[in-house]
């Protein structure tokens, strides 16, 4: 780890001395926030004060002798102030009917919000009925769905200081499958709907073969994302995230494993970025300028011939150039036969590299379970937000 760190230390040359020192000390993962607090509480107190003052420049309260740890420091993103760096993205076990939220969704998400997270981020919300993963997925492709989402937003704003975000998604070739309690990516026995993808390649051997998208399909999906964005803005969401990971439609355009088109939307990485960036531009044009836009991207496909970390850096830089304020760093799930490494160090490392190579704020999805992990990442400038995903249900 030390060799790799020093070979790439230029990546951190813009850090202020306090953060550089902390990042250097914690580079291997063997020394963490809690370790340092036990070894040298005065140094960690200095780091806390520095982090708080950098989070609130010019704020007299940032000079207090007793300051909160990094995970409880505020953050300004794209005109929005978030009270702390914790993002909770609940994974509900409830099923929707015709894309409509159930009362269970509303109650469960509200319970998460009052827990103190800075941001509550929805799970994937389909932009069309064809873009659902399962028949039980929620959507925002109809006005009656948007009304229920507005109730959720109003409830959270009334009962907590949390900001609420929506993640817009299109399942692409991973759609038309059974509810998750029936197994992951298992096709429906009846009631299937046609799938769309950049190329006519099924997700797995037993899955439905999608239709390769035509120009009309591309235009229609773009309109669906725009319409969903307008509904989300009118519902009062504080931020919006585009799901370009998890093997969905937009992720499938990014990867050479799933995009074999020979038109302007395929070929090299710049060609494969064309349609996802077109969606970003269209969404940014109708999403309020003072509300942040996030993009969830894969740092790597974890498969030979697929996206590599260098590609993830390029994708993140392009997303930033087109108006994305934060990059949520995921990995894998592009294909079912990848060789994933879902460990904390690997995923946290991807967020670090993308943040400091592409020069864009990141959210780490490193399966965190402790405050020690979160504070180590944030204080070291490895990410700007940390994601937790509790399971909610009745």
Buried (B, 14 or more C-beta within 10 A) or exposed (E): EEEEBEEEEEBBEEBEEBBBBBBBBBBEEEBBBBBBBEEEEEBBBBBBBBBBBBBBEEEEEBEEEEBBBBBBBBBEBBEBEBBBBBBBBBEBBBBBEEBBBBEBBBBBBBEBBBEBBBBBBBBBBBBBBBBBBBBBBBBBBBEEBBBBBBEBBEBBBEEBBBBBBBBBBBBBBBBBBBBBEEEEBBBBEEEEBEBBBBBBBBBBEEBBEBBBBEEEBBEBBBEBBBBBBBBBBEBBBBBBBBBBBBBBBBBBBBBBBBBEBEEEBBBEBEBBBBBBBBBBEBBBEBBBEEBBBBBBBBBBBBBEEBBEBEBBBBBBBBBBEBBBBBBBBBBBBBBBEBEBEEEBEBBBBBBBBBBBBBEBBBBBBBBBEEBBBBBBBBBBBBBBBBBBBBEBEE
